[in-house]
Amino acid sequence: MSKIMKVIQLVVLISLLGAVFLFIQNQPVENFNSVEQVIVLPDPETTGNLSVEEAINKRRSIRNFQEKPLTLKELAQLLWAAQGITDKKNDLRTVPSAGAIYPLEIYIVIGEDGVNGLTSGFYHFNPIRNELDYIRKGDMRLNLSNTAYGQESIKKAPVTIIITGVYSRTQNRYGDRGIQYVHMEAGHSGQNLYLQAEALELGTVVIGSFSNEDVQTVLKLPNDHTPLYLVPVGHPAN
């Protein structure tokens, strides 16, 4: 075999290995050894009654919530806005991501009677399958609030969405610059949550004042899943 053919084969092999590596990097991580239950979420709505301009104009940070549950449809719509699929063929999502790598993992803490039809506990959102992985039972709102220095909005909200980042996914391609790209993507996701909550007549606030280590301990997150945002959501009290 000629040297040229060997070089061509080597280049093809490297390209295939690179493609496989990137595919694996883009897949949701199976973070836990056991999942109590898998909940298939309703399909998201892609049209609504509130314009983008109106949602931007009305957006406010809401910290006080009614003792009223969300519906599964509302929760599903919020999760779709944060990291859902908009192009099934190419697995593209609702937020831009450097290199379409998608380093964010979305978790949810649901309080007692927080979502109609769901048990209180800790969940993981799988955007590829549009499913919730039910990981652990129990109302964790008080403990999660303590990781954020006792913020009442987390303790009182029926649902708190936790946005985490896996830096290595993006850094494997972009080096240290990838850290900034992960933070930018978390911001995109947080703003989507604000606007979607407004469209659903819900309230939310993005919280960054918390102990990363305490959040990871309370939720028993994988070591490489760094908390970036705590996002309590509910029906506004006022």
Rosetta silent file (secondary structure, phi, psi, omega in degrees, C-alpha in Angstrom):
SEQUENCE: MSKIMKVIQLVVLISLLGAVFLFIQNQPVENFNSVEQVIVLPDPETTGNLSVEEAINKRRSIRNFQEKPLTLKELAQLLWAAQGITDKKNDLRTVPSAGAIYPLEIYIVIGEDGVNGLTSGFYHFNPIRNELDYIRKGDMRLNLSNTAYGQESIKKAPVTIIITGVYSRTQNRYGDRGIQYVHMEAGHSGQNLYLQAEALELGTVVIGSFSNEDVQTVLKLPNDHTPLYLVPVGHPAN
SCORE:     score description
SCORE:     0.000 S_00000001
   1 L     0.000  133.979 -177.458    0.000    0.000    0.000 S_00000001
   2 L   -68.442  157.583  179.514    1.373    3.380   -0.939 S_00000001
   3 H   -62.482  -34.919 -179.705    2.320    5.938    1.686 S_00000001
   4 H   -63.126  -43.593  179.269   -0.334    8.297    0.329 S_00000001
   5 H   -63.590  -39.907  179.252   -3.094    5.709    0.872 S_00000001
   6 H   -63.458  -40.767  178.408   -1.876    5.059    4.414 S_00000001
   7 H   -64.514  -42.917  179.145   -1.961    8.779    5.163 S_00000001
   8 H   -61.053  -44.852  179.131   -5.485    9.076    3.738 S_00000001
   9 H   -62.381  -39.858  179.366   -6.684    6.130    5.841 S_00000001
  10 H   -64.224  -42.003  179.023   -5.101    7.647    8.943 S_00000001
  11 H   -63.062  -43.237  179.223   -6.809   10.999    8.305 S_00000001
  12 H   -62.470  -42.937 -179.765  -10.187    9.278    7.805 S_00000001
  13 H   -62.729  -44.245  179.343   -9.723    7.270   11.015 S_00000001
  14 H   -62.662  -40.692  179.343   -8.846   10.372   13.027 S_00000001
  15 H   -63.089  -42.524  179.443  -11.877   12.197   11.610 S_00000001
  16 H   -65.300  -42.821  178.363  -14.195    9.326   12.535 S_00000001
  17 H   -62.703  -38.832  177.505  -12.792    9.116   16.057 S_00000001
  18 H   -64.173  -40.796  178.908  -13.222   12.859   16.421 S_00000001
  19 H   -63.787  -42.024  178.685  -16.839   12.667   15.269 S_00000001
  20 H   -63.640  -42.834  179.605  -17.572    9.858   17.736 S_00000001
  21 H   -60.019  -46.413 -179.327  -15.929   11.838   20.545 S_00000001
  22 H   -66.227  -35.385  177.529  -17.998   14.936   19.820 S_00000001
  23 H   -62.340  -45.298 -179.858  -21.181   12.851   19.600 S_00000001
  24 H   -63.153  -41.043 -179.783  -20.501   11.356   23.018 S_00000001
  25 H   -60.272  -31.804 -175.107  -19.721   14.809   24.423 S_00000001
  26 H   -84.781   -7.973 -176.845  -23.114   16.103   23.263 S_00000001
  27 L   -84.101  144.281  175.032  -25.170   13.350   24.852 S_00000001
  28 L   -58.495  136.867 -177.586  -26.885   13.851   28.216 S_00000001
  29 L   -80.824  135.572  171.710  -24.830   12.192   30.904 S_00000001
  30 L   -79.376   99.132 -166.117  -26.341    9.322   32.843 S_00000001
  31 L   -85.767  -19.861 -171.191  -25.455   10.884   36.165 S_00000001
  32 L  -129.950  148.069 -175.614  -26.892    8.461   38.654 S_00000001
  33 L   -66.849  -30.309 -178.331  -26.718    4.717   39.109 S_00000001
  34 L  -140.186  143.758  177.083  -30.457    4.346   39.526 S_00000001
  35 L  -120.574  127.588 -176.599  -33.516    6.306   38.459 S_00000001
  36 L   -65.079  -39.196 -174.205  -36.749    5.831   40.388 S_00000001
  37 E  -163.356  151.789  174.103  -38.993    6.645   37.436 S_00000001
  38 E  -115.253  126.586 -178.586  -38.950    8.223   33.971 S_00000001
  39 E  -111.174  120.157  175.804  -41.696   10.728   33.169 S_00000001
  40 E   -77.569  127.302 -176.607  -42.434   11.533   29.535 S_00000001
  41 L   -89.475  152.015  174.457  -43.124   15.255   29.243 S_00000001
  42 L   -62.130  151.125  176.855  -45.808   16.878   27.087 S_00000001
  43 L   -64.494  144.205 -178.950  -44.638   18.289   23.780 S_00000001
  44 L   -74.320  154.254  170.829  -43.777   21.998   23.975 S_00000001
  45 L   -85.663  139.666  179.217  -45.860   24.753   22.452 S_00000001
  46 L  -115.396    6.957  170.661  -44.047   26.769   19.804 S_00000001
  47 L  -135.506  155.546 -178.435  -46.638   29.531   19.430 S_00000001
  48 L  -154.964 -177.204 -176.385  -48.286   31.675   22.065 S_00000001
  49 L   -94.646  -11.493 -177.220  -50.408   34.733   22.848 S_00000001
  50 L  -109.067  127.217 -179.789  -47.614   36.981   24.147 S_00000001
  51 L   -72.427  160.423  175.850  -45.164   38.565   21.728 S_00000001
  52 H   -58.168  -42.470 -178.715  -41.425   38.528   22.377 S_00000001
  53 H   -61.743  -42.004  179.421  -41.516   42.315   22.730 S_00000001
  54 H   -66.284  -41.454 -179.892  -44.272   42.152   25.358 S_00000001
  55 H   -63.002  -42.408  178.282  -42.473   39.428   27.309 S_00000001
  56 H   -63.330  -42.492 -177.926  -39.246   41.465   27.353 S_00000001
  57 H   -67.025  -34.460 -176.076  -41.104   44.582   28.459 S_00000001
  58 H   -89.078  -13.202 -173.772  -42.990   42.799   31.248 S_00000001
  59 L   -58.586  128.732  174.700  -40.081   40.707   32.542 S_00000001
  60 L  -143.612  158.075  174.208  -39.360   41.226   36.235 S_00000001
  61 E   -83.930  123.255 -177.265  -37.656   39.251   38.981 S_00000001
  62 L  -114.363  127.271 -176.393  -40.327   37.704   41.213 S_00000001
  63 L  -116.871   -8.618 -178.940  -39.396   36.350   44.642 S_00000001
  64 L  -115.916  131.576 -172.182  -42.776   35.799   46.317 S_00000001
  65 E  -129.907  150.943  173.058  -45.014   32.953   45.240 S_00000001
  66 L   -73.704  158.953  172.316  -48.462   31.577   45.942 S_00000001
  67 L   -85.097   70.828 -175.693  -48.921   28.127   47.445 S_00000001
  68 L  -138.215  130.990 -175.924  -50.187   26.875   44.125 S_00000001
  69 L   -75.049  157.234  167.655  -48.740   24.020   42.065 S_00000001
  70 E   -83.571  157.675  170.136  -47.501   24.195   38.510 S_00000001
  71 L   -86.615  160.540  176.430  -48.989   21.887   35.924 S_00000001
  72 H   -61.729  -35.378  178.342  -46.813   19.299   34.221 S_00000001
  73 H   -62.748  -42.311  178.689  -47.400   21.179   30.971 S_00000001
  74 H   -64.766  -44.233  178.707  -46.047   24.406   32.499 S_00000001
  75 H   -61.911  -44.120  179.881  -42.977   22.660   33.872 S_00000001
  76 H   -60.727  -39.588 -179.538  -42.334   20.962   30.533 S_00000001
  77 H   -66.548  -40.649  177.806  -42.598   24.288   28.719 S_00000001
  78 H   -62.426  -44.724 -178.907  -40.100   25.914   31.096 S_00000001
  79 H   -66.246  -37.781  175.497  -37.600   23.089   30.672 S_00000001
  80 H   -61.214  -43.140  179.683  -37.960   23.245   26.910 S_00000001
  81 H   -62.528  -35.264 -176.930  -37.234   26.976   27.019 S_00000001
  82 H   -74.727  -35.284 -172.455  -34.132   26.354   29.117 S_00000001
  83 H  -165.369   23.145 -175.980  -32.568   23.580   27.040 S_00000001
  84 L   -78.066  170.137 -177.635  -35.151   21.869   24.831 S_00000001
  85 E   -87.649  132.529  176.053  -34.782   20.566   21.316 S_00000001
  86 E  -116.521  -11.556  178.608  -35.813   22.771   18.383 S_00000001
  87 E  -140.932   96.403 -173.830  -34.258   20.720   15.571 S_00000001
  88 L   -66.973  -30.848 -178.824  -34.630   16.981   16.124 S_00000001
  89 L   -64.615  -41.049 -176.659  -32.585   16.032   13.076 S_00000001
  90 L  -108.983    4.723 -179.740  -29.497   17.882   14.317 S_00000001
  91 L    56.269   37.242  176.210  -30.335   17.934   18.058 S_00000001
  92 E   -83.847  150.645 -169.799  -30.168   21.735   18.148 S_00000001
  93 E  -119.218 -179.246 -174.455  -31.629   23.439   21.202 S_00000001
  94 L   -73.383  -14.824  179.464  -33.407   26.575   22.342 S_00000001
  95 L  -120.303  144.824  175.386  -30.169   28.308   23.375 S_00000001
  96 L   -68.593  145.352 -178.456  -27.031   28.955   21.314 S_00000001
  97 L  -140.485  131.713  179.531  -24.019   26.874   22.352 S_00000001
  98 H   -55.893  120.131  179.884  -20.397   27.211   21.259 S_00000001
  99 H    68.667   12.692 -176.176  -19.796   24.416   18.773 S_00000001
 100 H    51.376   40.840 -178.314  -23.281   23.026   19.540 S_00000001
 101 L   -87.785  -34.657  177.245  -21.640   21.124   22.407 S_00000001
 102 L    59.045   76.674 -179.299  -24.331   21.907   25.041 S_00000001
 103 L   -83.726   -3.381 -176.492  -22.456   21.702   28.350 S_00000001
 104 E   -84.476  142.610  169.671  -25.485   22.483   30.520 S_00000001
 105 E  -123.193  134.147 -174.067  -27.352   19.907   32.586 S_00000001
 106 E  -109.594  127.969  176.787  -30.723   20.887   34.048 S_00000001
 107 E  -120.113  162.092 -177.737  -32.030   19.597   37.378 S_00000001
 108 E  -139.511  131.462  169.565  -35.275   20.291   39.201 S_00000001
 109 E  -105.139  122.251 -179.822  -36.254   20.332   42.867 S_00000001
 110 E  -113.510  127.507  179.907  -40.012   19.937   43.299 S_00000001
 111 L   -80.843  177.226  177.024  -41.642   20.653   46.623 S_00000001
 112 L   -60.545  126.112 -176.335  -44.606   18.928   48.235 S_00000001
 113 L    56.243   33.612 -177.991  -47.595   19.430   45.899 S_00000001
 114 L   -80.726  -32.573  179.140  -45.302   21.527   43.715 S_00000001
 115 E  -136.536  127.381 -179.392  -46.362   20.065   40.366 S_00000001
 116 L   -55.828  125.613  175.410  -49.687   18.384   39.698 S_00000001
 117 L    87.595   -4.965  179.423  -49.191   14.654   39.293 S_00000001
 118 L  -114.314  144.500  176.534  -45.514   14.586   40.352 S_00000001
 119 L   -78.561  145.310  176.153  -44.010   13.441   43.628 S_00000001
 120 L   -61.645  146.018 -179.687  -41.813   15.872   45.518 S_00000001
 121 E   155.499 -161.681 -174.085  -38.141   15.224   44.955 S_00000001
 122 E  -115.317  128.516 -173.618  -35.107   15.708   42.765 S_00000001
 123 E  -128.924  160.173  173.810  -35.279   15.310   38.983 S_00000001
 124 E  -125.486  136.185  179.881  -33.032   15.549   35.920 S_00000001
 125 E   -91.791  125.247  174.346  -34.207   16.847   32.543 S_00000001
 126 E  -104.313  101.774 -175.011  -33.271   14.793   29.491 S_00000001
 127 L   -70.593  -29.711 -178.577  -33.779   17.159   26.529 S_00000001
 128 L   -63.306  -42.227 -178.713  -33.032   14.577   23.851 S_00000001
 129 L   -98.242   -4.393 -175.205  -35.928   12.370   24.957 S_00000001
 130 L    52.526   56.632 -177.478  -37.992   15.197   26.512 S_00000001
 131 E  -135.060  157.600  170.518  -38.219   13.244   29.754 S_00000001
 132 E  -105.390  130.160  170.984  -37.751   13.728   33.468 S_00000001
 133 E   -95.413  116.989  178.708  -35.571   11.286   35.366 S_00000001
 134 E   -84.269  110.275 -170.361  -36.914   10.978   38.903 S_00000001
 135 E   -95.976  -42.997 -171.102  -33.748   10.536   40.948 S_00000001
 136 E  -153.044  137.066 -177.870  -34.602   10.999   44.595 S_00000001
 137 E   -89.002  161.107  176.209  -37.747   11.546   46.643 S_00000001
 138 L   114.588  147.194  178.748  -38.386   14.138   49.305 S_00000001
 139 L   -81.488  109.993 -173.569  -38.987   17.873   49.632 S_00000001
 140 L  -104.070   10.923 -172.572  -35.482   19.380   49.442 S_00000001
 141 H   -63.178  -42.351 -178.417  -36.449   23.047   49.298 S_00000001
 142 H   -63.384  -46.981  179.708  -35.347   23.971   52.838 S_00000001
 143 H   -63.759  -38.487  178.179  -31.934   22.365   52.440 S_00000001
 144 H   -67.686  -38.330  176.913  -31.491   23.953   49.016 S_00000001
 145 H   -60.776  -38.134  179.724  -32.515   27.329   50.447 S_00000001
 146 H   -64.943  -29.855  177.108  -29.834   26.959   53.115 S_00000001
 147 H   -69.600  -20.079  178.815  -27.189   26.558   50.412 S_00000001
 148 L  -107.042   31.970  173.779  -28.303   29.993   49.180 S_00000001
 149 L    61.100   36.558  172.025  -27.994   31.571   52.622 S_00000001
 150 L    78.824   22.024 -178.119  -31.653   31.061   53.508 S_00000001
 151 L   -63.999  124.286 -173.456  -33.282   32.794   50.552 S_00000001
 152 H   -65.209  -31.595 -176.726  -37.037   32.517   51.010 S_00000001
 153 H   -60.634  -34.388  178.579  -37.851   32.356   47.297 S_00000001
 154 H   -74.409  -38.089 -178.801  -36.219   28.925   47.059 S_00000001
 155 H   -69.765  -31.825 -174.291  -37.918   27.683   50.214 S_00000001
 156 H   -96.961  -25.628 -177.239  -41.373   28.869   49.121 S_00000001
 157 L   -65.852  140.798  178.051  -41.373   28.262   45.359 S_00000001
 158 L   -65.411  -26.918 -176.441  -43.096   25.044   44.262 S_00000001
 159 E  -139.748  138.214  167.287  -40.231   24.382   41.824 S_00000001
 160 E  -125.515  125.810  177.145  -36.583   25.377   41.598 S_00000001
 161 E   -93.768  131.046 -179.318  -34.681   24.715   38.381 S_00000001
 162 E  -110.977  118.541  177.210  -30.941   24.184   38.814 S_00000001
 163 E   -97.157  120.343  178.065  -28.706   24.995   35.850 S_00000001
 164 E  -117.862  158.773  178.662  -25.329   23.271   36.027 S_00000001
 165 E  -124.906  140.101  175.087  -22.377   23.314   33.664 S_00000001
 166 L  -107.192   94.086 -171.402  -19.931   20.592   32.669 S_00000001
 167 H   -60.076  -35.705 -174.454  -16.900   22.678   31.758 S_00000001
 168 H   -60.686  -30.043 -179.475  -14.863   19.817   30.316 S_00000001
 169 H   -59.540  -45.344 -178.098  -17.278   19.352   27.423 S_00000001
 170 H   -83.294  -35.716 -179.575  -16.528   22.808   26.079 S_00000001
 171 H   -67.068  -27.655  178.190  -12.923   23.029   27.272 S_00000001
 172 H   -59.875  -27.231  178.560  -12.024   19.864   25.394 S_00000001
 173 H  -100.575  -38.924 -169.632  -12.511   21.865   22.204 S_00000001
 174 H  -111.479    3.245 -179.388  -11.866   25.469   23.229 S_00000001
 175 L    67.512 -150.053 -176.808   -9.462   25.232   26.157 S_00000001
 176 L   -63.766  -25.155  177.301   -9.808   27.743   28.984 S_00000001
 177 H   -61.215  -25.393  179.901  -11.921   30.010   26.760 S_00000001
 178 H   -60.992  -25.824  177.991  -14.591   27.320   27.044 S_00000001
 179 H   -61.175  -44.838  178.670  -15.271   28.382   30.638 S_00000001
 180 H   -63.583  -38.872 -179.564  -16.565   31.724   29.399 S_00000001
 181 H   -63.539  -36.911  177.944  -18.683   29.994   26.749 S_00000001
 182 H   -64.164  -43.391  179.840  -20.369   27.854   29.420 S_00000001
 183 H   -64.520  -39.556  177.651  -21.221   30.954   31.453 S_00000001
 184 H   -61.667  -42.638 -178.719  -22.607   32.688   28.380 S_00000001
 185 H   -65.672  -37.296  176.644  -24.839   29.710   27.631 S_00000001
 186 H   -61.544  -37.827  176.497  -26.157   29.666   31.189 S_00000001
 187 H   -64.162  -41.750  176.515  -27.133   33.311   30.725 S_00000001
 188 H   -58.916  -45.057 -177.802  -28.996   32.491   27.518 S_00000001
 189 H   -64.658  -41.474  179.155  -30.855   29.715   29.330 S_00000001
 190 H   -63.089  -41.834  178.569  -31.715   31.941   32.283 S_00000001
 191 H   -66.673  -39.001  175.442  -33.170   34.656   30.057 S_00000001
 192 H   -57.986  -41.393  178.767  -35.228   32.075   28.186 S_00000001
 193 H   -62.719  -42.613  177.447  -36.656   30.949   31.520 S_00000001
 194 H   -57.537  -50.161 -174.838  -37.571   34.535   32.409 S_00000001
 195 H   -69.850  -37.537  178.158  -39.384   35.126   29.121 S_00000001
 196 H   -67.542  -40.292  176.851  -41.127   31.744   29.123 S_00000001
 197 H   -60.235  -41.604  178.652  -42.296   32.272   32.697 S_00000001
 198 H   -61.637  -42.476 -179.710  -43.715   35.655   31.679 S_00000001
 199 H   -65.754  -27.760  179.585  -45.564   34.070   28.761 S_00000001
 200 L   -92.004    3.735 -176.645  -47.047   31.475   31.150 S_00000001
 201 L    61.067   36.592  174.112  -48.033   34.180   33.682 S_00000001
 202 L  -109.014  169.927  176.676  -45.566   32.702   36.149 S_00000001
 203 E  -120.733  151.845  178.197  -42.843   34.425   38.137 S_00000001
 204 E  -156.396  166.969  174.018  -39.177   33.606   38.506 S_00000001
 205 L  -150.853  138.579  176.330  -35.808   34.967   39.578 S_00000001
 206 L   -92.515  130.909 -174.576  -32.304   33.759   38.731 S_00000001
 207 E  -116.631  129.181  177.019  -30.131   33.361   41.825 S_00000001
 208 L  -116.013   -4.880 -178.196  -26.358   33.296   41.835 S_00000001
 209 L   -90.762   93.200  178.640  -25.728   33.799   45.552 S_00000001
 210 L  -160.960  166.276  176.114  -25.127   30.283   46.858 S_00000001
 211 L   -91.214  116.868  178.597  -22.339   27.923   47.850 S_00000001
 212 H   -55.396  -45.772 -176.466  -21.376   25.685   44.932 S_00000001
 213 H   -63.737  -40.603 -179.165  -20.022   23.046   47.274 S_00000001
 214 H   -68.115  -39.521  177.246  -23.155   23.025   49.445 S_00000001
 215 H   -62.131  -45.106  179.466  -25.462   22.732   46.430 S_00000001
 216 H   -62.435  -37.020  179.988  -23.440   19.804   45.117 S_00000001
 217 H   -69.777  -47.621 -177.633  -23.529   18.148   48.541 S_00000001
 218 H   -63.381  -42.603 -176.766  -27.256   18.630   49.138 S_00000001
 219 H   -89.280   -9.699 -178.011  -28.242   17.461   45.653 S_00000001
 220 L    56.882   48.329 -179.905  -25.449   14.850   45.420 S_00000001
 221 L   -74.210  154.082  169.855  -24.476   16.136   42.006 S_00000001
 222 L   -56.662  147.549 -174.704  -21.646   14.595   39.996 S_00000001
 223 L   -58.721  -30.429 -176.439  -18.371   16.332   40.833 S_00000001
 224 L   -92.751    7.311  176.560  -18.033   17.856   37.364 S_00000001
 225 L  -100.295   97.596 -174.590  -21.553   19.350   37.330 S_00000001
 226 E   -88.099  123.536  177.878  -20.980   22.879   38.629 S_00000001
 227 E   -65.681  133.710 -179.963  -24.078   24.803   39.787 S_00000001
 228 E  -117.298  -36.004 -179.679  -24.450   28.086   37.899 S_00000001
 229 E  -142.373  141.985  161.902  -28.020   29.227   38.608 S_00000001
 230 E  -110.494  127.849 -171.597  -30.804   28.415   41.049 S_00000001
 231 E  -129.014   88.033  175.186  -34.107   29.446   39.454 S_00000001
 232 E   -69.697  142.945 -177.981  -37.223   29.275   41.665 S_00000001
 233 E  -137.844  141.629  175.524  -40.496   29.416   39.726 S_00000001
 234 E  -173.728 -175.121  174.739  -44.110   29.759   40.772 S_00000001
 235 L   -79.614  125.181 -177.162  -47.320   31.746   40.549 S_00000001
 236 E   -56.489  140.625 -179.811  -46.605   35.334   41.654 S_00000001
 237 L   -73.079  -30.217 -178.522  -48.002   36.241   45.065 S_00000001
 238 L  -111.917    0.000    0.000  -48.943   39.750   43.938 S_00000001
